[in-house]
Amino acid sequence: MTRILRAAPLAGLALSLVLTTSAARAHATLERKEATPNASYRGVVQITHGCDGQPTNRVSVTIPEGVVGAKPMPKPGWTVTTEKGAYARAYPYFHGDIREGVKTITWTGGSLPDDQVDEFTFLARVTDAFAPGATVYFPIEQDCAKGQYRWSEIPAAGQDAHALKSPAPGVRVVAAAKVAPAGAAGSTSVKAGDLTIETPWIRATPGGAKVAGGYVRITNTGTQADRLTGTAIPLADRGSIHSMTMEGSVMKMAPIEGGLAIKPGETVELKPGGLHLMFEGLNGAPKAGDVIPGSLTFDRAGNVPVSFSVAPIGASKPGAPASPGHHDH
């Protein structure tokens, strides 16, 4: 099935698939060469030249098995189409398993002169089908008014990709890095671009629980807005951002579609009783006193490793005692 999206303005960039020239021929590379399992992955195909002086009029990216939920960003002057299909198996996603999705993204209809540079953006999610140490390959096609490039060769096990004539760009999968505590127990601060991320924490859960609530304080010191779009920890199949409201005496929670905006100069605090992170499909119980590595994913800042300190069940803040009868996320 093919879905056509009309052109719209591009937003910020994070992960780049870069096509550059070498002395002998053009070559496709990946600007950001690492990704984390169960985390969002932003790709920007950057075209830096045409084909022997000819303008580029088509760019296509193949989304490999194990990378799910791919979505292209519309581009002024170009038409973007997607080809969808079934995955080889179901993968955990934000609100349940996902069994099919975009397999190929193609931009056509524009004309990029040989002496100009442009970018083509998509967002996807790398699943735990790729363990740390693995490499994810994204074949790229570039067509020009005359001529073309096909960067689609994938190395066999143990083979050096540099030995291939037309290697597909690859991204190495790495485990989320731990962030050392800064100051008192339960207090951490991470700087990611214009964002300051303070005190990520999670409430402990009883054995057998399938969900856990997470909290964090984020300040945007820059001049451009960013957006929190995802989160992940090894103990959960998926993570998302939720709001919490009271309608009369009824508490209601709902995922924030499209992510949580962080405006320039703004501080947003996710805390019990309000905005919060939701970790679902737990395969273990976070225990008070633990520190759990994880990540937060932003439109502009990209995938940011953080460490979540674990507070007691029902705690209202990190390091605080449990609050009996207090069960909101």
C-alpha positions as YAML, in Angstrom:
chain: A
units: angstrom
residues:
- id: 1
  name: MET
  ca: [0.00, 0.00, 0.00]
- id: 2
  name: THR
  ca: [1.34, 3.43, -0.90]
- id: 3
  name: ARG
  ca: [0.55, 6.56, 1.06]
- id: 4
  name: ILE
  ca: [1.25, 9.98, -0.47]
- id: 5
  name: LEU
  ca: [2.07, 12.94, 1.76]
- id: 6
  name: ARG
  ca: [2.15, 16.46, 0.38]
- id: 7
  name: ALA
  ca: [5.03, 18.78, 1.02]
- id: 8
  name: ALA
  ca: [5.28, 20.65, 4.32]
- id: 9
  name: PRO
  ca: [8.09, 22.47, 6.13]
- id: 10
  name: LEU
  ca: [10.94, 20.38, 7.60]
- id: 11
  name: ALA
  ca: [11.66, 20.39, 11.31]
- id: 12
  name: GLY
  ca: [14.93, 19.79, 13.19]
- id: 13
  name: LEU
  ca: [17.51, 17.15, 12.43]
- id: 14
  name: ALA
  ca: [19.29, 14.46, 14.44]
- id: 15
  name: LEU
  ca: [20.41, 11.26, 12.69]
- id: 16
  name: SER
  ca: [21.94, 11.81, 9.16]
- id: 17
  name: LEU
  ca: [22.48, 9.33, 6.36]
- id: 18
  name: VAL
  ca: [25.14, 11.25, 4.42]
- id: 19
  name: LEU
  ca: [26.05, 10.68, 0.78]
- id: 20
  name: THR
  ca: [29.56, 12.06, 0.16]
- id: 21
  name: THR
  ca: [32.02, 11.83, -2.69]
- id: 22
  name: SER
  ca: [35.38, 10.13, -2.54]
- id: 23
  name: ALA
  ca: [38.23, 10.46, -5.01]
- id: 24
  name: ALA
  ca: [36.95, 7.47, -6.99]
- id: 25
  name: ARG
  ca: [33.17, 7.57, -6.50]
- id: 26
  name: ALA
  ca: [30.34, 8.79, -4.29]
- id: 27
  name: HIS
  ca: [29.78, 6.98, -0.99]
- id: 28
  name: ALA
  ca: [26.86, 6.76, 1.44]
- id: 29
  name: THR
  ca: [27.67, 7.03, 5.15]
- id: 30
  name: LEU
  ca: [25.81, 7.54, 8.42]
- id: 31
  name: GLU
  ca: [26.60, 10.71, 10.36]
- id: 32
  name: ARG
  ca: [25.36, 9.26, 13.66]
- id: 33
  name: LYS
  ca: [26.73, 5.76, 13.81]
- id: 34
  name: GLU
  ca: [25.05, 4.50, 16.99]
- id: 35
  name: ALA
  ca: [21.50, 3.68, 18.10]
- id: 36
  name: THR
  ca: [19.93, 2.20, 21.23]
- id: 37
  name: PRO
  ca: [17.48, -0.74, 21.27]
- id: 38
  name: ASN
  ca: [13.85, 0.14, 22.00]
- id: 39
  name: ALA
  ca: [14.43, 3.81, 21.25]
- id: 40
  name: SER
  ca: [13.40, 6.28, 18.57]
- id: 41
  name: TYR
  ca: [15.81, 6.87, 15.72]
- id: 42
  name: ARG
  ca: [15.77, 9.98, 13.55]
- id: 43
  name: GLY
  ca: [17.27, 9.71, 10.09]
- id: 44
  name: VAL
  ca: [18.24, 12.52, 7.76]
- id: 45
  name: VAL
  ca: [19.35, 11.52, 4.28]
- id: 46
  name: GLN
  ca: [21.71, 14.26, 3.13]
- id: 47
  name: ILE
  ca: [22.40, 14.47, -0.59]
- id: 48
  name: THR
  ca: [25.60, 16.40, -1.28]
- id: 49
  name: HIS
  ca: [25.97, 15.89, -5.06]
- id: 50
  name: GLY
  ca: [24.21, 14.64, -8.18]
- id: 51
  name: CYS
  ca: [25.30, 12.02, -10.73]
- id: 52
  name: ASP
  ca: [28.20, 13.30, -12.80]
- id: 53
  name: GLY
  ca: [26.79, 16.81, -12.73]
- id: 54
  name: GLN
  ca: [23.15, 15.77, -13.21]
- id: 55
  name: PRO
  ca: [20.47, 16.93, -10.70]
- id: 56
  name: THR
  ca: [18.93, 14.45, -8.23]
- id: 57
  name: ASN
  ca: [15.21, 13.83, -8.70]
- id: 58
  name: ARG
  ca: [14.57, 10.72, -6.54]
- id: 59
  name: VAL
  ca: [15.82, 9.53, -3.14]
- id: 60
  name: SER
  ca: [14.67, 6.25, -1.54]
- id: 61
  name: VAL
  ca: [15.50, 4.60, 1.81]
- id: 62
  name: THR
  ca: [14.76, 0.95, 2.70]
- id: 63
  name: ILE
  ca: [13.70, 0.39, 6.33]
- id: 64
  name: PRO
  ca: [15.20, -2.92, 7.50]
- id: 65
  name: GLU
  ca: [13.40, -5.66, 9.43]
- id: 66
  name: GLY
  ca: [13.55, -4.87, 13.14]
- id: 67
  name: VAL
  ca: [13.15, -1.13, 12.62]
- id: 68
  name: VAL
  ca: [9.48, -0.26, 13.05]
- id: 69
  name: GLY
  ca: [7.00, 2.60, 12.96]
- id: 70
  name: ALA
  ca: [8.90, 4.49, 10.27]
- id: 71
  name: LYS
  ca: [7.36, 7.80, 9.23]
- id: 72
  name: PRO
  ca: [8.68, 10.23, 6.59]
- id: 73
  name: MET
  ca: [8.72, 13.98, 6.97]
- id: 74
  name: PRO
  ca: [7.06, 15.88, 4.10]
- id: 75
  name: LYS
  ca: [9.39, 18.07, 2.04]
- id: 76
  name: PRO
  ca: [8.60, 21.25, 0.10]
- id: 77
  name: GLY
  ca: [8.77, 20.70, -3.65]
- id: 78
  name: TRP
  ca: [8.80, 16.90, -3.38]
- id: 79
  name: THR
  ca: [6.19, 14.14, -3.10]
- id: 80
  name: VAL
  ca: [6.90, 11.45, -0.53]
- id: 81
  name: THR
  ca: [5.44, 7.95, -0.83]
- id: 82
  name: THR
  ca: [5.69, 4.94, 1.45]
- id: 83
  name: GLU
  ca: [5.43, 1.23, 0.73]
- id: 84
  name: LYS
  ca: [4.05, -0.81, 3.61]
- id: 85
  name: GLY
  ca: [4.19, -4.51, 4.39]
- id: 86
  name: ALA
  ca: [4.02, -7.13, 7.14]
- id: 87
  name: TYR
  ca: [6.92, -7.56, 9.54]
- id: 88
  name: ALA
  ca: [8.48, -11.00, 9.99]
- id: 89
  name: ARG
  ca: [7.07, -11.00, 13.54]
- id: 90
  name: ALA
  ca: [5.23, -8.75, 15.95]
- id: 91
  name: TYR
  ca: [7.29, -6.15, 17.82]
- id: 92
  name: PRO
  ca: [6.41, -4.34, 21.08]
- id: 93
  name: TYR
  ca: [5.42, -0.76, 20.35]
- id: 94
  name: PHE
  ca: [4.11, 2.18, 22.36]
- id: 95
  name: HIS
  ca: [0.57, 0.91, 22.97]
- id: 96
  name: GLY
  ca: [0.73, -2.74, 21.94]
- id: 97
  name: ASP
  ca: [2.39, -5.02, 19.41]
- id: 98
  name: ILE
  ca: [2.94, -3.77, 15.86]
- id: 99
  name: ARG
  ca: [2.84, -6.26, 12.97]
- id: 100
  name: GLU
  ca: [3.20, -4.14, 9.85]
- id: 101
  name: GLY
  ca: [4.56, -0.81, 8.79]
- id: 102
  name: VAL
  ca: [6.56, 1.23, 6.30]
- id: 103
  name: LYS
  ca: [9.25, -0.73, 4.46]
- id: 104
  name: THR
  ca: [10.39, 1.90, 1.93]
- id: 105
  name: ILE
  ca: [10.28, 5.72, 1.86]
- id: 106
  name: THR
  ca: [10.74, 7.54, -1.46]
- id: 107
  name: TRP
  ca: [10.92, 11.24, -2.30]
- id: 108
  name: THR
  ca: [10.29, 12.21, -5.95]
- id: 109
  name: GLY
  ca: [9.27, 15.16, -8.11]
- id: 110
  name: GLY
  ca: [11.89, 17.65, -7.02]
- id: 111
  name: SER
  ca: [15.17, 18.64, -8.63]
- id: 112
  name: LEU
  ca: [18.32, 19.04, -6.54]
- id: 113
  name: PRO
  ca: [21.18, 20.59, -8.57]
- id: 114
  name: ASP
  ca: [24.55, 18.88, -8.44]
- id: 115
  name: ASP
  ca: [26.15, 21.89, -6.71]
- id: 116
  name: GLN
  ca: [23.57, 22.11, -3.91]
- id: 117
  name: VAL
  ca: [22.88, 20.11, -0.71]
- id: 118
  name: ASP
  ca: [19.53, 18.99, 0.68]
- id: 119
  name: GLU
  ca: [18.11, 16.63, 3.30]
- id: 120
  name: PHE
  ca: [15.30, 14.06, 3.49]
- id: 121
  name: THR
  ca: [14.06, 13.15, 6.98]
- id: 122
  name: PHE
  ca: [12.34, 10.16, 8.58]
- id: 123
  name: LEU
  ca: [11.70, 8.89, 12.12]
- id: 124
  name: ALA
  ca: [11.60, 5.21, 13.18]
- id: 125
  name: ARG
  ca: [12.16, 2.97, 16.19]
- id: 126
  name: VAL
  ca: [14.98, 0.46, 16.55]
- id: 127
  name: THR
  ca: [13.68, -2.65, 18.34]
- id: 128
  name: ASP
  ca: [15.44, -5.18, 20.54]
- id: 129
  name: ALA
  ca: [15.75, -7.41, 17.46]
- id: 130
  name: PHE
  ca: [19.19, -5.78, 17.36]
- id: 131
  name: ALA
  ca: [21.34, -6.56, 20.40]
- id: 132
  name: PRO
  ca: [24.21, -4.25, 21.38]
- id: 133
  name: GLY
  ca: [27.08, -4.90, 19.00]
- id: 134
  name: ALA
  ca: [24.86, -5.51, 15.96]
- id: 135
  name: THR
  ca: [24.72, -3.20, 12.93]
- id: 136
  name: VAL
  ca: [21.54, -1.97, 11.23]
- id: 137
  name: TYR
  ca: [21.85, -1.30, 7.49]
- id: 138
  name: PHE
  ca: [19.74, 1.24, 5.57]
- id: 139
  name: PRO
  ca: [20.06, 0.81, 1.77]
- id: 140
  name: ILE
  ca: [19.76, 4.10, -0.13]
- id: 141
  name: GLU
  ca: [18.89, 4.78, -3.77]
- id: 142
  name: GLN
  ca: [19.62, 8.07, -5.54]
- id: 143
  name: ASP
  ca: [18.34, 8.71, -9.07]
- id: 144
  name: CYS
  ca: [19.30, 11.66, -11.22]
- id: 145
  name: ALA
  ca: [18.12, 13.07, -14.55]
- id: 146
  name: LYS
  ca: [20.82, 10.80, -15.98]
- id: 147
  name: GLY
  ca: [22.54, 8.19, -13.83]
- id: 148
  name: GLN
  ca: [21.98, 6.72, -10.40]
- id: 149
  name: TYR
  ca: [23.66, 5.35, -7.26]
- id: 150
  name: ARG
  ca: [22.65, 2.20, -5.36]
- id: 151
  name: TRP
  ca: [24.16, 1.83, -1.90]
- id: 152
  name: SER
  ca: [22.57, -1.51, -1.01]
- id: 153
  name: GLU
  ca: [25.25, -4.14, -0.40]
- id: 154
  name: ILE
  ca: [25.20, -5.63, 3.11]
- id: 155
  name: PRO
  ca: [28.33, -7.42, 4.34]
- id: 156
  name: ALA
  ca: [28.20, -11.09, 5.28]
- id: 157
  name: ALA
  ca: [29.12, -12.16, 8.81]
- id: 158
  name: GLY
  ca: [32.76, -11.27, 9.43]
- id: 159
  name: GLN
  ca: [33.09, -9.37, 6.14]
- id: 160
  name: ASP
  ca: [34.55, -5.86, 6.09]
- id: 161
  name: ALA
  ca: [31.96, -3.44, 4.68]
- id: 162
  name: HIS
  ca: [34.78, -1.32, 3.24]
- id: 163
  name: ALA
  ca: [35.58, -4.17, 0.87]
- id: 164
  name: LEU
  ca: [32.17, -3.82, -0.81]
- id: 165
  name: LYS
  ca: [31.74, -1.74, -3.94]
- id: 166
  name: SER
  ca: [28.40, -0.19, -2.92]
- id: 167
  name: PRO
  ca: [27.89, -0.76, 0.84]
- id: 168
  name: ALA
  ca: [24.63, 0.20, 2.51]
- id: 169
  name: PRO
  ca: [25.07, 2.74, 5.33]
- id: 170
  name: GLY
  ca: [25.11, 1.09, 8.76]
- id: 171
  name: VAL
  ca: [24.34, 2.09, 12.34]
- id: 172
  name: ARG
  ca: [25.90, 0.21, 15.25]
- id: 173
  name: VAL
  ca: [23.57, -0.72, 18.12]
- id: 174
  name: VAL
  ca: [24.85, 0.08, 21.62]
- id: 175
  name: ALA
  ca: [23.39, -0.30, 25.12]
- id: 176
  name: ALA
  ca: [22.13, 2.87, 26.79]
- id: 177
  name: ALA
  ca: [24.98, 4.43, 28.77]
- id: 178
  name: LYS
  ca: [24.71, 4.93, 32.52]
- id: 179
  name: VAL
  ca: [24.81, 8.47, 33.84]
- id: 180
  name: ALA
  ca: [26.71, 9.02, 37.06]
- id: 181
  name: PRO
  ca: [24.83, 10.72, 39.93]
- id: 182
  name: ALA
  ca: [25.54, 14.41, 40.38]
- id: 183
  name: GLY
  ca: [25.38, 15.43, 44.00]
- id: 184
  name: ALA
  ca: [22.97, 13.86, 46.46]
- id: 185
  name: ALA
  ca: [21.41, 10.45, 46.01]
- id: 186
  name: GLY
  ca: [18.50, 10.55, 43.60]
- id: 187
  name: SER
  ca: [19.82, 13.72, 41.91]
- id: 188
  name: THR
  ca: [21.20, 13.67, 38.36]
- id: 189
  name: SER
  ca: [21.68, 16.33, 35.73]
- id: 190
  name: VAL
  ca: [22.37, 15.71, 32.05]
- id: 191
  name: LYS
  ca: [23.06, 18.33, 29.39]
- id: 192
  name: ALA
  ca: [21.90, 17.50, 25.84]
- id: 193
  name: GLY
  ca: [22.23, 20.38, 23.40]
- id: 194
  name: ASP
  ca: [20.02, 23.18, 24.70]
- id: 195
  name: LEU
  ca: [18.25, 20.88, 27.16]
- id: 196
  name: THR
  ca: [19.07, 20.34, 30.83]
- id: 197
  name: ILE
  ca: [17.56, 17.09, 32.12]
- id: 198
  name: GLU
  ca: [17.32, 16.86, 35.91]
- id: 199
  name: THR
  ca: [16.55, 14.07, 38.36]
- id: 200
  name: PRO
  ca: [15.02, 11.27, 36.28]
- id: 201
  name: TRP
  ca: [13.35, 8.82, 38.68]
- id: 202
  name: ILE
  ca: [10.91, 5.92, 38.80]
- id: 203
  name: ARG
  ca: [8.62, 4.58, 41.49]
- id: 204
  name: ALA
  ca: [9.33, 1.07, 42.70]
- id: 205
  name: THR
  ca: [6.65, -1.49, 41.86]
- id: 206
  name: PRO
  ca: [5.41, -4.65, 43.58]
- id: 207
  name: GLY
  ca: [6.34, -7.97, 42.01]
- id: 208
  name: GLY
  ca: [4.11, -8.85, 39.09]
- id: 209
  name: ALA
  ca: [3.26, -5.24, 38.22]
- id: 210
  name: LYS
  ca: [3.25, -4.51, 34.48]
- id: 211
  name: VAL
  ca: [3.48, -0.71, 34.55]
- id: 212
  name: ALA
  ca: [5.64, 1.87, 36.31]
- id: 213
  name: GLY
  ca: [5.57, 5.65, 36.43]
- id: 214
  name: GLY
  ca: [8.59, 7.81, 35.66]
- id: 215
  name: TYR
  ca: [9.33, 11.49, 36.25]
- id: 216
  name: VAL
  ca: [11.88, 14.11, 35.20]
- id: 217
  name: ARG
  ca: [12.45, 17.86, 34.99]
- id: 218
  name: ILE
  ca: [13.50, 19.33, 31.60]
- id: 219
  name: THR
  ca: [14.63, 22.90, 30.88]
- id: 220
  name: ASN
  ca: [15.12, 24.34, 27.39]
- id: 221
  name: THR
  ca: [17.80, 27.04, 27.50]
- id: 222
  name: GLY
  ca: [17.90, 27.51, 23.73]
- id: 223
  name: THR
  ca: [16.00, 29.61, 21.21]
- id: 224
  name: GLN
  ca: [14.21, 26.74, 19.44]
- id: 225
  name: ALA
  ca: [11.52, 24.42, 20.71]
- id: 226
  name: ASP
  ca: [12.21, 20.73, 21.21]
- id: 227
  name: ARG
  ca: [9.84, 17.83, 21.79]
- id: 228
  name: LEU
  ca: [10.07, 14.78, 24.09]
- id: 229
  name: THR
  ca: [8.83, 11.90, 21.92]
- id: 230
  name: GLY
  ca: [9.85, 8.72, 23.72]
- id: 231
  name: THR
  ca: [11.56, 6.97, 26.62]
- id: 232
  name: ALA
  ca: [12.92, 3.51, 27.33]
- id: 233
  name: ILE
  ca: [14.36, 1.32, 30.11]
- id: 234
  name: PRO
  ca: [15.59, -2.30, 29.83]
- id: 235
  name: LEU
  ca: [12.87, -3.51, 32.25]
- id: 236
  name: ALA
  ca: [9.99, -2.35, 30.01]
- id: 237
  name: ASP
  ca: [8.80, -3.35, 26.55]
- id: 238
  name: ARG
  ca: [7.84, 0.23, 25.77]
- id: 239
  name: GLY
  ca: [7.70, 3.73, 27.19]
- id: 240
  name: SER
  ca: [5.60, 6.79, 26.43]
- id: 241
  name: ILE
  ca: [4.57, 10.20, 27.77]
- id: 242
  name: HIS
  ca: [1.17, 10.51, 29.48]
- id: 243
  name: SER
  ca: [-1.03, 13.25, 30.87]
- id: 244
  name: MET
  ca: [-3.23, 12.86, 33.95]
- id: 245
  name: THR
  ca: [-6.44, 14.78, 34.59]
- id: 246
  name: MET
  ca: [-9.35, 14.62, 37.02]
- id: 247
  name: GLU
  ca: [-12.90, 14.71, 35.67]
- id: 248
  name: GLY
  ca: [-15.03, 15.01, 38.75]
- id: 249
  name: SER
  ca: [-13.82, 12.20, 40.99]
- id: 250
  name: VAL
  ca: [-12.48, 10.14, 38.08]
- id: 251
  name: MET
  ca: [-8.77, 10.13, 37.30]
- id: 252
  name: LYS
  ca: [-7.98, 9.79, 33.60]
- id: 253
  name: MET
  ca: [-4.67, 9.15, 31.89]
- id: 254
  name: ALA
  ca: [-3.94, 9.40, 28.19]
- id: 255
  name: PRO
  ca: [-0.83, 9.27, 26.00]
- id: 256
  name: ILE
  ca: [0.34, 12.58, 24.56]
- id: 257
  name: GLU
  ca: [0.15, 12.06, 20.83]
- id: 258
  name: GLY
  ca: [3.08, 13.54, 18.93]
- id: 259
  name: GLY
  ca: [5.17, 14.07, 22.06]
- id: 260
  name: LEU
  ca: [5.56, 16.77, 24.71]
- id: 261
  name: ALA
  ca: [6.69, 20.22, 23.53]
- id: 262
  name: ILE
  ca: [9.51, 21.96, 25.43]
- id: 263
  name: LYS
  ca: [9.40, 25.63, 24.44]
- id: 264
  name: PRO
  ca: [12.45, 27.96, 24.46]
- id: 265
  name: GLY
  ca: [13.12, 29.20, 28.00]
- id: 266
  name: GLU
  ca: [10.58, 26.78, 29.46]
- id: 267
  name: THR
  ca: [10.94, 24.23, 32.24]
- id: 268
  name: VAL
  ca: [8.59, 21.24, 32.10]
- id: 269
  name: GLU
  ca: [8.33, 18.97, 35.12]
- id: 270
  name: LEU
  ca: [6.88, 15.49, 34.87]
- id: 271
  name: LYS
  ca: [5.75, 14.55, 38.38]
- id: 272
  name: PRO
  ca: [3.19, 12.42, 40.26]
- id: 273
  name: GLY
  ca: [-0.37, 13.58, 39.67]
- id: 274
  name: GLY
  ca: [0.38, 15.25, 36.33]
- id: 275
  name: LEU
  ca: [2.50, 14.73, 33.25]
- id: 276
  name: HIS
  ca: [4.56, 11.56, 33.59]
- id: 277
  name: LEU
  ca: [6.42, 8.82, 31.78]
- id: 278
  name: MET
  ca: [4.67, 5.46, 31.49]
- id: 279
  name: PHE
  ca: [6.72, 2.27, 31.28]
- id: 280
  name: GLU
  ca: [4.62, -0.71, 30.18]
- id: 281
  name: GLY
  ca: [5.21, -4.43, 29.77]
- id: 282
  name: LEU
  ca: [7.59, -4.71, 32.75]
- id: 283
  name: ASN
  ca: [9.72, -7.84, 32.80]
- id: 284
  name: GLY
  ca: [11.08, -7.09, 36.28]
- id: 285
  name: ALA
  ca: [10.27, -4.99, 39.33]
- id: 286
  name: PRO
  ca: [12.16, -1.71, 39.91]
- id: 287
  name: LYS
  ca: [13.37, -1.79, 43.54]
- id: 288
  name: ALA
  ca: [13.85, 1.22, 45.79]
- id: 289
  name: GLY
  ca: [17.49, 2.29, 45.81]
- id: 290
  name: ASP
  ca: [18.27, 0.88, 42.37]
- id: 291
  name: VAL
  ca: [19.59, 3.00, 39.49]
- id: 292
  name: ILE
  ca: [18.24, 1.92, 36.11]
- id: 293
  name: PRO
  ca: [19.88, 3.01, 32.83]
- id: 294
  name: GLY
  ca: [17.45, 4.33, 30.23]
- id: 295
  name: SER
  ca: [16.94, 7.01, 27.64]
- id: 296
  name: LEU
  ca: [14.81, 9.98, 26.66]
- id: 297
  name: THR
  ca: [14.26, 10.77, 22.97]
- id: 298
  name: PHE
  ca: [13.79, 14.30, 21.62]
- id: 299
  name: ASP
  ca: [13.16, 15.72, 18.16]
- id: 300
  name: ARG
  ca: [16.24, 17.96, 18.25]
- id: 301
  name: ALA
  ca: [18.45, 16.60, 21.03]
- id: 302
  name: GLY
  ca: [18.03, 13.01, 19.79]
- id: 303
  name: ASN
  ca: [18.38, 9.92, 21.97]
- id: 304
  name: VAL
  ca: [19.78, 10.95, 25.38]
- id: 305
  name: PRO
  ca: [21.04, 8.31, 27.86]
- id: 306
  name: VAL
  ca: [19.90, 8.94, 31.45]
- id: 307
  name: SER
  ca: [19.84, 7.04, 34.73]
- id: 308
  name: PHE
  ca: [16.55, 6.66, 36.61]
- id: 309
  name: SER
  ca: [16.87, 6.44, 40.39]
- id: 310
  name: VAL
  ca: [14.18, 4.27, 41.97]
- id: 311
  name: ALA
  ca: [12.13, 5.69, 44.87]
- id: 312
  name: PRO
  ca: [9.85, 3.64, 47.16]
- id: 313
  name: ILE
  ca: [6.37, 2.59, 46.09]
- id: 314
  name: GLY
  ca: [4.04, 5.59, 46.27]
- id: 315
  name: ALA
  ca: [6.83, 8.13, 46.83]
- id: 316
  name: SER
  ca: [6.00, 11.72, 45.87]
- id: 317
  name: LYS
  ca: [9.59, 12.61, 44.96]
- id: 318
  name: PRO
  ca: [12.98, 10.91, 44.67]
- id: 319
  name: GLY
  ca: [14.41, 10.02, 48.07]
- id: 320
  name: ALA
  ca: [11.05, 10.51, 49.79]
- id: 321
  name: PRO
  ca: [9.32, 7.77, 51.78]
- id: 322
  name: ALA
  ca: [6.34, 5.91, 50.36]
- id: 323
  name: SER
  ca: [2.94, 7.60, 50.59]
- id: 324
  name: PRO
  ca: [0.32, 5.06, 51.78]
- id: 325
  name: GLY
  ca: [-2.66, 4.85, 49.50]
- id: 326
  name: HIS
  ca: [-1.04, 7.09, 46.86]
- id: 327
  name: HIS
  ca: [-1.20, 5.13, 43.61]
- id: 328
  name: ASP
  ca: [-1.25, 7.65, 40.78]
- id: 329
  name: HIS
  ca: [1.55, 7.45, 38.24]
...
